[in-house]
Amino acid sequence: MPIAKDALHALLVEKLQADHVEVIDTSDGCGQSFEVIIVSTLFEGKSSLQRHRLVNDSIKEEIAQIHAFSQKTYTPEQWAKQQQA
């Protein structure tokens, strides 16, 4: 069953207490391939691997239904620096 882009966005915001979330459906709307950018204070002090595991665990059921899932995770401070560059 395909995942709706808006539903995935809402889940990420809710479960990760995210300040900013971007969800890009790279499957031309069929809901099988997504790229996401997530900014959350929950990522502070965590390695990239720990952040990705946190994301994967928080939407485990949805990821099981997706063919491809790519993520970029930032703390608010890292995101601010990224936006300035």
Chimera marker file (.cmm) of the C-alpha trace (Angstrom):
<marker_set name="trace">
<marker id="1" x="0.000" y="0.000" z="0.000" r="1" g="1" b="0" radius="0.5"/>
<marker id="2" x="1.501" y="3.380" z="-0.981" r="1" g="1" b="0" radius="0.5"/>
<marker id="3" x="2.317" y="6.000" z="1.627" r="1" g="1" b="0" radius="0.5"/>
<marker id="4" x="0.997" y="9.529" z="1.119" r="1" g="1" b="0" radius="0.5"/>
<marker id="5" x="3.623" y="12.266" z="1.178" r="1" g="1" b="0" radius="0.5"/>
<marker id="6" x="1.547" y="14.376" z="3.591" r="1" g="1" b="0" radius="0.5"/>
<marker id="7" x="0.998" y="11.438" z="5.946" r="1" g="1" b="0" radius="0.5"/>
<marker id="8" x="4.729" y="10.705" z="6.050" r="1" g="1" b="0" radius="0.5"/>
<marker id="9" x="5.438" y="14.383" z="6.715" r="1" g="1" b="0" radius="0.5"/>
<marker id="10" x="2.958" y="14.483" z="9.609" r="1" g="1" b="0" radius="0.5"/>
<marker id="11" x="4.393" y="11.315" z="11.159" r="1" g="1" b="0" radius="0.5"/>
<marker id="12" x="7.957" y="12.619" z="11.035" r="1" g="1" b="0" radius="0.5"/>
<marker id="13" x="6.977" y="15.938" z="12.608" r="1" g="1" b="0" radius="0.5"/>
<marker id="14" x="5.012" y="14.228" z="15.367" r="1" g="1" b="0" radius="0.5"/>
<marker id="15" x="7.303" y="11.340" z="16.249" r="1" g="1" b="0" radius="0.5"/>
<marker id="16" x="10.599" y="13.234" z="15.991" r="1" g="1" b="0" radius="0.5"/>
<marker id="17" x="9.400" y="16.569" z="17.399" r="1" g="1" b="0" radius="0.5"/>
<marker id="18" x="10.839" y="18.030" z="14.208" r="1" g="1" b="0" radius="0.5"/>
<marker id="19" x="11.289" y="21.751" z="13.679" r="1" g="1" b="0" radius="0.5"/>
<marker id="20" x="11.456" y="21.285" z="9.909" r="1" g="1" b="0" radius="0.5"/>
<marker id="21" x="10.621" y="18.396" z="7.581" r="1" g="1" b="0" radius="0.5"/>
<marker id="22" x="10.831" y="18.196" z="3.801" r="1" g="1" b="0" radius="0.5"/>
<marker id="23" x="9.426" y="15.133" z="2.050" r="1" g="1" b="0" radius="0.5"/>
<marker id="24" x="10.106" y="14.590" z="-1.645" r="1" g="1" b="0" radius="0.5"/>
<marker id="25" x="8.267" y="11.788" z="-3.425" r="1" g="1" b="0" radius="0.5"/>
<marker id="26" x="10.837" y="10.539" z="-5.953" r="1" g="1" b="0" radius="0.5"/>
<marker id="27" x="8.457" y="7.906" z="-7.326" r="1" g="1" b="0" radius="0.5"/>
<marker id="28" x="6.323" y="10.311" z="-9.378" r="1" g="1" b="0" radius="0.5"/>
<marker id="29" x="3.478" y="10.187" z="-6.882" r="1" g="1" b="0" radius="0.5"/>
<marker id="30" x="3.118" y="6.448" z="-6.367" r="1" g="1" b="0" radius="0.5"/>
<marker id="31" x="4.357" y="6.633" z="-2.753" r="1" g="1" b="0" radius="0.5"/>
<marker id="32" x="7.134" y="4.063" z="-3.016" r="1" g="1" b="0" radius="0.5"/>
<marker id="33" x="10.297" y="6.209" z="-2.932" r="1" g="1" b="0" radius="0.5"/>
<marker id="34" x="11.048" y="9.211" z="-0.732" r="1" g="1" b="0" radius="0.5"/>
<marker id="35" x="13.858" y="11.576" z="0.154" r="1" g="1" b="0" radius="0.5"/>
<marker id="36" x="13.466" y="13.441" z="3.433" r="1" g="1" b="0" radius="0.5"/>
<marker id="37" x="15.224" y="16.212" z="5.307" r="1" g="1" b="0" radius="0.5"/>
<marker id="38" x="14.533" y="16.309" z="9.036" r="1" g="1" b="0" radius="0.5"/>
<marker id="39" x="15.608" y="18.957" z="11.549" r="1" g="1" b="0" radius="0.5"/>
<marker id="40" x="15.119" y="18.046" z="15.202" r="1" g="1" b="0" radius="0.5"/>
<marker id="41" x="16.648" y="18.761" z="18.590" r="1" g="1" b="0" radius="0.5"/>
<marker id="42" x="16.394" y="15.002" z="19.225" r="1" g="1" b="0" radius="0.5"/>
<marker id="43" x="19.441" y="14.600" z="16.948" r="1" g="1" b="0" radius="0.5"/>
<marker id="44" x="21.720" y="16.677" z="19.181" r="1" g="1" b="0" radius="0.5"/>
<marker id="45" x="24.676" y="14.660" z="20.475" r="1" g="1" b="0" radius="0.5"/>
<marker id="46" x="23.888" y="11.699" z="18.204" r="1" g="1" b="0" radius="0.5"/>
<marker id="47" x="25.990" y="10.291" z="15.382" r="1" g="1" b="0" radius="0.5"/>
<marker id="48" x="24.603" y="10.050" z="11.870" r="1" g="1" b="0" radius="0.5"/>
<marker id="49" x="23.968" y="6.328" z="12.361" r="1" g="1" b="0" radius="0.5"/>
<marker id="50" x="22.115" y="6.940" z="15.640" r="1" g="1" b="0" radius="0.5"/>
<marker id="51" x="19.966" y="9.599" z="13.975" r="1" g="1" b="0" radius="0.5"/>
<marker id="52" x="19.060" y="7.329" z="11.082" r="1" g="1" b="0" radius="0.5"/>
<marker id="53" x="18.163" y="4.517" z="13.458" r="1" g="1" b="0" radius="0.5"/>
<marker id="54" x="15.965" y="6.900" z="15.441" r="1" g="1" b="0" radius="0.5"/>
<marker id="55" x="14.130" y="7.912" z="12.251" r="1" g="1" b="0" radius="0.5"/>
<marker id="56" x="13.829" y="4.325" z="11.025" r="1" g="1" b="0" radius="0.5"/>
<marker id="57" x="12.519" y="3.094" z="14.387" r="1" g="1" b="0" radius="0.5"/>
<marker id="58" x="9.979" y="5.911" z="14.637" r="1" g="1" b="0" radius="0.5"/>
<marker id="59" x="8.351" y="5.082" z="11.274" r="1" g="1" b="0" radius="0.5"/>
<marker id="60" x="9.169" y="1.384" z="11.081" r="1" g="1" b="0" radius="0.5"/>
<marker id="61" x="5.747" y="0.307" z="9.768" r="1" g="1" b="0" radius="0.5"/>
<marker id="62" x="5.734" y="2.936" z="7.037" r="1" g="1" b="0" radius="0.5"/>
<marker id="63" x="9.302" y="2.177" z="5.914" r="1" g="1" b="0" radius="0.5"/>
<marker id="64" x="8.341" y="-1.479" z="5.511" r="1" g="1" b="0" radius="0.5"/>
<marker id="65" x="5.880" y="-0.364" z="2.814" r="1" g="1" b="0" radius="0.5"/>
<marker id="66" x="8.344" y="1.883" z="0.947" r="1" g="1" b="0" radius="0.5"/>
<marker id="67" x="10.735" y="0.708" z="-1.751" r="1" g="1" b="0" radius="0.5"/>
<marker id="68" x="13.388" y="3.408" z="-1.217" r="1" g="1" b="0" radius="0.5"/>
<marker id="69" x="13.927" y="5.861" z="1.649" r="1" g="1" b="0" radius="0.5"/>
<marker id="70" x="16.774" y="8.378" z="1.789" r="1" g="1" b="0" radius="0.5"/>
<marker id="71" x="17.227" y="10.717" z="4.736" r="1" g="1" b="0" radius="0.5"/>
<marker id="72" x="19.294" y="13.709" z="5.758" r="1" g="1" b="0" radius="0.5"/>
<marker id="73" x="19.152" y="14.621" z="9.432" r="1" g="1" b="0" radius="0.5"/>
<marker id="74" x="20.235" y="17.877" z="11.057" r="1" g="1" b="0" radius="0.5"/>
<marker id="75" x="20.141" y="19.571" z="14.429" r="1" g="1" b="0" radius="0.5"/>
<marker id="76" x="18.629" y="23.079" z="14.327" r="1" g="1" b="0" radius="0.5"/>
<marker id="77" x="22.138" y="24.562" z="14.590" r="1" g="1" b="0" radius="0.5"/>
<marker id="78" x="23.441" y="22.426" z="11.704" r="1" g="1" b="0" radius="0.5"/>
<marker id="79" x="20.396" y="23.335" z="9.596" r="1" g="1" b="0" radius="0.5"/>
<marker id="80" x="20.925" y="27.062" z="10.216" r="1" g="1" b="0" radius="0.5"/>
<marker id="81" x="24.543" y="26.752" z="9.046" r="1" g="1" b="0" radius="0.5"/>
<marker id="82" x="23.412" y="24.716" z="6.016" r="1" g="1" b="0" radius="0.5"/>
<marker id="83" x="20.953" y="27.439" z="5.037" r="1" g="1" b="0" radius="0.5"/>
<marker id="84" x="23.613" y="30.149" z="5.284" r="1" g="1" b="0" radius="0.5"/>
<marker id="85" x="25.981" y="28.309" z="2.935" r="1" g="1" b="0" radius="0.5"/>
<link id1="1" id2="2" r="1" g="1" b="0" radius="0.2"/>
<link id1="2" id2="3" r="1" g="1" b="0" radius="0.2"/>
<link id1="3" id2="4" r="1" g="1" b="0" radius="0.2"/>
<link id1="4" id2="5" r="1" g="1" b="0" radius="0.2"/>
<link id1="5" id2="6" r="1" g="1" b="0" radius="0.2"/>
<link id1="6" id2="7" r="1" g="1" b="0" radius="0.2"/>
<link id1="7" id2="8" r="1" g="1" b="0" radius="0.2"/>
<link id1="8" id2="9" r="1" g="1" b="0" radius="0.2"/>
<link id1="9" id2="10" r="1" g="1" b="0" radius="0.2"/>
<link id1="10" id2="11" r="1" g="1" b="0" radius="0.2"/>
<link id1="11" id2="12" r="1" g="1" b="0" radius="0.2"/>
<link id1="12" id2="13" r="1" g="1" b="0" radius="0.2"/>
<link id1="13" id2="14" r="1" g="1" b="0" radius="0.2"/>
<link id1="14" id2="15" r="1" g="1" b="0" radius="0.2"/>
<link id1="15" id2="16" r="1" g="1" b="0" radius="0.2"/>
<link id1="16" id2="17" r="1" g="1" b="0" radius="0.2"/>
<link id1="17" id2="18" r="1" g="1" b="0" radius="0.2"/>
<link id1="18" id2="19" r="1" g="1" b="0" radius="0.2"/>
<link id1="19" id2="20" r="1" g="1" b="0" radius="0.2"/>
<link id1="20" id2="21" r="1" g="1" b="0" radius="0.2"/>
<link id1="21" id2="22" r="1" g="1" b="0" radius="0.2"/>
<link id1="22" id2="23" r="1" g="1" b="0" radius="0.2"/>
<link id1="23" id2="24" r="1" g="1" b="0" radius="0.2"/>
<link id1="24" id2="25" r="1" g="1" b="0" radius="0.2"/>
<link id1="25" id2="26" r="1" g="1" b="0" radius="0.2"/>
<link id1="26" id2="27" r="1" g="1" b="0" radius="0.2"/>
<link id1="27" id2="28" r="1" g="1" b="0" radius="0.2"/>
<link id1="28" id2="29" r="1" g="1" b="0" radius="0.2"/>
<link id1="29" id2="30" r="1" g="1" b="0" radius="0.2"/>
<link id1="30" id2="31" r="1" g="1" b="0" radius="0.2"/>
<link id1="31" id2="32" r="1" g="1" b="0" radius="0.2"/>
<link id1="32" id2="33" r="1" g="1" b="0" radius="0.2"/>
<link id1="33" id2="34" r="1" g="1" b="0" radius="0.2"/>
<link id1="34" id2="35" r="1" g="1" b="0" radius="0.2"/>
<link id1="35" id2="36" r="1" g="1" b="0" radius="0.2"/>
<link id1="36" id2="37" r="1" g="1" b="0" radius="0.2"/>
<link id1="37" id2="38" r="1" g="1" b="0" radius="0.2"/>
<link id1="38" id2="39" r="1" g="1" b="0" radius="0.2"/>
<link id1="39" id2="40" r="1" g="1" b="0" radius="0.2"/>
<link id1="40" id2="41" r="1" g="1" b="0" radius="0.2"/>
<link id1="41" id2="42" r="1" g="1" b="0" radius="0.2"/>
<link id1="42" id2="43" r="1" g="1" b="0" radius="0.2"/>
<link id1="43" id2="44" r="1" g="1" b="0" radius="0.2"/>
<link id1="44" id2="45" r="1" g="1" b="0" radius="0.2"/>
<link id1="45" id2="46" r="1" g="1" b="0" radius="0.2"/>
<link id1="46" id2="47" r="1" g="1" b="0" radius="0.2"/>
<link id1="47" id2="48" r="1" g="1" b="0" radius="0.2"/>
<link id1="48" id2="49" r="1" g="1" b="0" radius="0.2"/>
<link id1="49" id2="50" r="1" g="1" b="0" radius="0.2"/>
<link id1="50" id2="51" r="1" g="1" b="0" radius="0.2"/>
<link id1="51" id2="52" r="1" g="1" b="0" radius="0.2"/>
<link id1="52" id2="53" r="1" g="1" b="0" radius="0.2"/>
<link id1="53" id2="54" r="1" g="1" b="0" radius="0.2"/>
<link id1="54" id2="55" r="1" g="1" b="0" radius="0.2"/>
<link id1="55" id2="56" r="1" g="1" b="0" radius="0.2"/>
<link id1="56" id2="57" r="1" g="1" b="0" radius="0.2"/>
<link id1="57" id2="58" r="1" g="1" b="0" radius="0.2"/>
<link id1="58" id2="59" r="1" g="1" b="0" radius="0.2"/>
<link id1="59" id2="60" r="1" g="1" b="0" radius="0.2"/>
<link id1="60" id2="61" r="1" g="1" b="0" radius="0.2"/>
<link id1="61" id2="62" r="1" g="1" b="0" radius="0.2"/>
<link id1="62" id2="63" r="1" g="1" b="0" radius="0.2"/>
<link id1="63" id2="64" r="1" g="1" b="0" radius="0.2"/>
<link id1="64" id2="65" r="1" g="1" b="0" radius="0.2"/>
<link id1="65" id2="66" r="1" g="1" b="0" radius="0.2"/>
<link id1="66" id2="67" r="1" g="1" b="0" radius="0.2"/>
<link id1="67" id2="68" r="1" g="1" b="0" radius="0.2"/>
<link id1="68" id2="69" r="1" g="1" b="0" radius="0.2"/>
<link id1="69" id2="70" r="1" g="1" b="0" radius="0.2"/>
<link id1="70" id2="71" r="1" g="1" b="0" radius="0.2"/>
<link id1="71" id2="72" r="1" g="1" b="0" radius="0.2"/>
<link id1="72" id2="73" r="1" g="1" b="0" radius="0.2"/>
<link id1="73" id2="74" r="1" g="1" b="0" radius="0.2"/>
<link id1="74" id2="75" r="1" g="1" b="0" radius="0.2"/>
<link id1="75" id2="76" r="1" g="1" b="0" radius="0.2"/>
<link id1="76" id2="77" r="1" g="1" b="0" radius="0.2"/>
<link id1="77" id2="78" r="1" g="1" b="0" radius="0.2"/>
<link id1="78" id2="79" r="1" g="1" b="0" radius="0.2"/>
<link id1="79" id2="80" r="1" g="1" b="0" radius="0.2"/>
<link id1="80" id2="81" r="1" g="1" b="0" radius="0.2"/>
<link id1="81" id2="82" r="1" g="1" b="0" radius="0.2"/>
<link id1="82" id2="83" r="1" g="1" b="0" radius="0.2"/>
<link id1="83" id2="84" r="1" g="1" b="0" radius="0.2"/>
<link id1="84" id2="85" r="1" g="1" b="0" radius="0.2"/>
</marker_set>
